[in-house]
């Protein structure tokens, strides 16, 4: 090929790397494929940054063996990474979701450890790292997202030491006693330490990570800093701390103020028979969400006569999740059996105890549900954050509604005016449900105003700004060892003298 026909690879100053692309491939009735923006909060948070920086997004297109060229969508440069059917089975469904997911969620379900899954995880992480290295300009900022890609930071660092690399873990990071079960525990830690800044949802998660670093490596740590040393270069400092993620709160409030959304909320209550109290659960159908604990508590309250099916209805939205994984198939059967039993025992001709929906809904319908619900039940057994809790609060511009929130969800660190519960304590959960149902209006309003202030101030834009600001300061300190790093949110640390001499 002659020089005149050669097109060099475009290079970008800001690159996001995540398991999935920020767009979903849809096919119309004529078989014509197109791409639409994904509804997730991460896309909302990073879209303005991507546009301003003319950035690129590296990710998988969501279907096996999907070989497509790079393209642009709504101002974002899309860099697809192909995965084969066997890689989806081993890297994604296997190691990511049947090894790491249950391990990182306190072994609520037993993790499976298979060497071929690990080998696929390494191979796919290398492919993502190669794609990111290929499109990153000299000195670019690369932000890697989540547990599927924990090896990418080091792989990138080895190929491109000029890059500034961030990593954010959207799920919990477990205590060392649990994490230590992982046969490849040191490789994961070393992979993450390729980053300049590692973000976690909770202070406790960052602490768990730093303890694992101390147990598995010889690197010196001084919270929130790890001093990574190698034989060939001077020490490199890695910041590891909490950056609690949030939502685009104002967009939820704006939707909730729309008259047609409020009318839809009224229709939802009417369709449920206009009970005095509508309780709501919104979750992916996942064993970490505590859906069974929620149903057990409600069923016992009905059986004991402490609530009446004429007065209280529970709406449970359980969107499909990982339906090819055995643990999830079993969970669906258990949940649907429980719902059927409770409805069989307590429903009347005019009132259903539990209105159960095994599918997702668009954002507008969810906001209408939030407005219709007097109580939101978040009973997660372990959750990195739980953005549903924040969506409910952001939608309640009327200062109504009560949030019942598991202390094992990351959101409980911020939303302290919620009614906090231990979902394993069924009697305590039952008492809290009754407290939420009977809460005086003055107390409801006071609690919700406090919750809304927190969610509206700490929105997703502030989250991304804080992380990228810390990353930028880490980059500056790499080039000038005497630069102190000012952390956002009034958290600061000054470089220890032994690292600057």
N, C-alpha and C positions, 0 to 999 in steps of 0.2 A: 504494500500500500504506500502511495506517495505521501510526502509531507503535507501536500495541499489538501488531502482528504482525511488527515488524521485530526480527530477532535480530542483535545486533552480532557481529562476528568475534571469537572467543576470542583472547586474547593470552597468550603464554607467556614466562617469564623465561629459559628455556634451550631453544634450538632447534638441532637437528642437521640439516645439509643434505648429502645424499649422492646419488649417481646412482641408487642402488637403495634402496627402503624396507627396513626391518628385518624385513619379513614377506614370505612367498611365497604367491601365490594358487594354490590347488589345487582341482581339480574332481573330485568323486566320480563313481561309476558312473552315478548318476542325473542328472548334469549340474549338481549343486548346488555352487556355489563357496564356499570358505571361505579363511581366512588362517591360516597357521602361521608361527611365529617362524623366521627364517633362522638357519642354524647358524654364521654367521661370527663371528670373534673380535671385530670392532668392535661388534656387537650385544651380545655378552657384556660387553664393557668398559663400554659406556655405559648399559646397562639400569638398573643401580642409580642412576646419576646422573639419568637421565630420570625415574625414579619419584620420587626425593626432591624434584626440582625441578618435578614435574608438567609435564614438558617435551614438546615436539613434535618430530616427525621428518618432514622434507620429502624426498620422493624419488619416483622413477618406479616404477610397479607391475610392471614387467617384461614387459608385453604391449603391442602397438601399439593406439592409439586406445582405451585403457581409461579411460573417463570415469567416475570414482566419487567419491562424497561423502567428506568427512573422516569418520574413525571412530576408535575407541579399541581397542587390542589389548593385552591383558595389562598395562595401566597406562600405555601409551605412546600419545600422541595422534598419529595418522597423517594426514599432509597429502599426498595424492597429487598428482603432477604428470604430466599426460598427454603422451605423445609419439606423433606420427603415424608410420606405417610409413616415410615418406620421411625423417623426422627420425632415426629409429633407424638408417637406412642412412647418412645423411650426418653427423650429429652423433656417433653412438655407434660404429657399425662403421667409418665413414669417418675423421673427424678425430681422434676419441679413440683408436681402435685401429689405424688404418692410417697415421696421421701422428704423433701424439704418442707412442704406445707404442713403435714401433721407434726413433724419434729419441731418446727418453729412455733406451732400453736400448742405447745405443752403436751404433746403426745396424747391429745384427746382421742385420736385414732392412731393405731400403730403404724409407724413408718416402715416402708420396705426398702431394704438395702440390696441393690443389684449392681454388680460391677459393670455390666453392659450398659445400664442406664447412666452410670457415672461417665463412662467413655463417650456416650452420646452427648452428655451435658458439656464435657470439655470440647468436643468437636464443634458443637453448635455455638458455644460461647466464642470460640476462635473465629468462626465465620462472621459473627456480629462484630467482633473486634476488627477483623480485616476490613469489613465494609466501612466501619467508622474511620479507620486510619486512612482509607482510600479517599474519603471525601473531606477530610479535615484540613483546613489551611494551616500554614505554619503558625504555631502559637495559639491555635484555636481552643475554645472551651467546649468540652464534651461532657454531657450530663447523662449518665447511665441510670436506668430505672429498674429497680426491683430484683427480687430473689432469683428470677430465672437467669440472670446475667451477672452473677457475683464474681465470676472469673474475668470478666471483660476489663475491669480497670487495670489489673496487672498486665494482661495481654497487650492492652493499648500502650501502657507505660513502656513495655519492652520494645515495641515497634516505634513509638513516637514519644520520646522523652520530652519533646518540646511542648506537648499538650498540657493544658490544665484540665484535670479530670475530677468530676463530682459523681457521687453515687448516692441514690436515695432508696432506702429499704421501706417499702410501703406496708410490710407486715411486721409482726413482732420479731425481736431477736431474743432467743430463749436463754434462760440461766445456764451457766456452764455445766451443771450436773445433767441437764438434758442435752445440750449441744454436744457434749463430749461423746455421746453415742455415735455420732456421725463418723464413719470410717475415714472420710476425706475432710475432717474438720480443719486441719492445718492448711490444706490447699485453699479452702474457702477463705480463711482469714487472710492468707497471703494475697489471694485474688482481690479482696476488698481493699487491702492496704496499698494497692496500686493507685488508688484515688488520692486526691489532695484534701477533699472534704467528703466525709461519709455522714449522711443524715439518717436519723431514726425518728419514729413517731413519738416516743416517750423518753424521758430522762432515764427510766429504768432500762429501756432497750439499749441505749448508748452505754450505760454502766455494765450491762451483761456482755456487750461486745468488748469493752476494754478489759474486763476480767478474763475473757477468752484469749485476748492478745497476750496478757501477762502469763497465762498458763501454758500457752502453746508456742510462744516465741521468746526471744531474749531481748526484744525491743523495750526501751524505757518508755514509760507512760506517765504523763502528768495531766490529769483530766482538764480539758478534753483533747489532749495532744498525745500522739504516738510518734516517737522518734524512730523512723525506719532507717536502718543502716545496712549498707552492703560493703563488700570489699573494695569495690571500684569507684565509689563516689561518696561525697560527704553526706551526713545525715539529712534525711528529708522528713519534714514534719507533716503529719496527717491530722486534721481536725475531725473528731468523731463526737457529734452531739445531737441533741433533739431539735427537730424542726417540725412541729406538729402540722400536718397538712390540713387544708380546709376546703371550702367550696366557694363558688361564685355567688355569695350570699345575696347580693342585690338583685340578681336575675331571678332568684326564687321569690323574693319579696314582690318584685314587679309583676311576675306571673300571678301571684296570689291576689294582687289588687285588681286584676282584670275581672270585670263583671261576669263574663261567661265562665270563668273558672269558679267564681263564687256560686253561680247558679248550678254548675255541675256538682259542687260539694253538697248543695242542698238536695239535688236529685239522688246522690249516693245515699244520703241518710234516709231519704224517702223510700228508696229501693230496699233498704234494710229493715223497713217497718217503723222508722222514726223511733228507735230506742232512746232512752234517756242518755245512755252513754255508749259511744262507739270507741272501742279500743282497736289499735292498729299495730300489726307487726309487718315489717318490710325487710326481707332478707334474700340473699342468694340461698338456695337450698344446700346448706353446708353444715356439717356436724359441729363447726365452731360457733354457730349462731345461737345455740340454746333454744331452738324452736320447740323441741320436745319438752324442755323444762317449763316453758311458757304455757304450753297446752296442758301439761299436768296440773299446774297451779290453777288455771282457769277451770279445768274439769272438776277439781276438788272443791273449788268455791261454789260451783253449781250444785255438786252432790251434797254439800253441807248446807245448802240453802242460804248461803251468805250473799250470793247474788242471784238474780232471777233472769231467766232467758228473755222475758218480756222487756226487761230494763237494760240489759247489757249484751252487746254483740261484739265479738272479736273478728276483725277482718285480717286475714293472714295472706299476704302476698309473698310467695316463695318462688323466685325466678329460677329457671332451670340452670344447672351448673354441673359441668364435668360428668355428663350422663353416661359416659363409657367406663367410668371408674367404679369398681364394684362397691366400694364403701358408700358412694353417693346413690347408687341404685337401691341399696339396702335402706339407706336413710329415707328415701322417698317413700318406699313401701311402708316403713314404720310411721312416718308422719301422716300419710293418707289413711292408714288404718286407725290411728288415734283420732283424727278429725271425724272419720265416719262413726266411730264408736260414741264420741261425745255428742255428735249431732243426733245419732240414733237414740241416745238416752234422754236428751233434754230438749230437742227442737219441738216447736209446736207448729200448727198449720200456718201461722202468721209470722213466726219468728225462728230464725236459725241461730244456733249458738255460735257457730264458726262459719264465716264466709271465706272459703279457701280458694286461692287462685294460683295455679302452678304455671305462671307465665309472667313476663315483664310487661311494663306499661310505659308509654311515652311520658316525658317530663310533665306535660300539662295535666295528664290524668293523675300523676303522683302528687302534684301540688294540690289538686282538688281533694285527693284522699287525705292529705295532711290537714287541710282546712276542715274536713268533715270529722276528723278524729279528735275526740276529747282527750285521749290518752295514747301516747306512743310507747310501746314496750320494746326496749332494746335489752335482750337478755343474753348477750354474747358470752360464751364461756372463755373466749380469748379473741381479741380483735385489735388489729394495729391501730385503727382510729374509730371507725364507724361513722361514715359521712351521712348516713340516713338521719342520725340524731341531729346533726347540724342543719340538714335540709328541712327537717320539721320545724326547728326553731326559726330559721330564716323565713319560712313561709307564714309564720304566725304573727303577721303584722297587727292582728287584733289583740295581741298579748294574751290570747287564750291558749288552752291546752296544757297538758302536764306531761313532762318527759320522765319516764322511768328508765334508768340507765344502769347497765352493768358496770361495776367497778373494774372489770377486766377488759373493758374497751378503752382504747386510748383517749377517747373523747371525755372520759370521766375526769381526766387531769385538768381540763379546762372548764367543763360544764358542771361546776360544783353545786349550782342551785337546782340541778335535777334531783329526783328522788333516787339515790344511789342504792343498788341492791347487789347481793351475792346470789347469782342465779342457782347455785347449788343448794341454797337454803330455801326449800320450797315453802315452808311456813312463813319465813320472812318475806318472800316474794308475794305470797297471798296477802299478807297484811299490808304491804306497800301498794298493791293493786287497789285494795279497799281504800287506803289513804288517798290515792290519786283520784278515785271515783268520787269521793266525798269531800275533796279539798274545797274550802271556801274560796269564793271568787277573788277576794282581796289577796289571798296568799298565792293563788294561781297567777294573777297578774304580776305580783311582785317578783315571783320566781322567773316568769317568762321574760320580763323586761331585763332582768340581770343576764339571763342566758342570751338574749338577742343582742345585747350590747357587746358581749364577748364575741359572738359569731360574726357580727357585722364589722367589728374592728379588725379581727384576725381572719381575714378572708384569704382565698387562694392566691390572689395577687400579692398579698403581703408575704405569704409563704414562699413563693418563688423568688420574690425580690430579696428576702432575707437569705435564702440559700445562695443565690447567685452573688450577692454582696460578699458573703463569707468566702465564696470561691474566688472572687476577684481579689480579695485581700490576701488569700493564701497564695495566689499567683504573684502578687507584689512581694510577699515575704520570701518567695523562692529566689527572686532576683536581688533583693536587698535583705540580708540576714538580720539587719537591725530594725526592720520595720515591725512595730507591734501590730497585732491583728485585733481589730475592733469587731467584736461579734455583735450581731443585732440583738434587739430586745434587752438591752442593758446588760448583756453578758459579755464580759471582756476577759481576755487573758493576755499577759505580756510574755514575750519570749524569755525563757530561762537563760541566764548568762552562759551556762555551759554549752548552749546551742548556738551562741552568736560569737564566741571567742575565736 
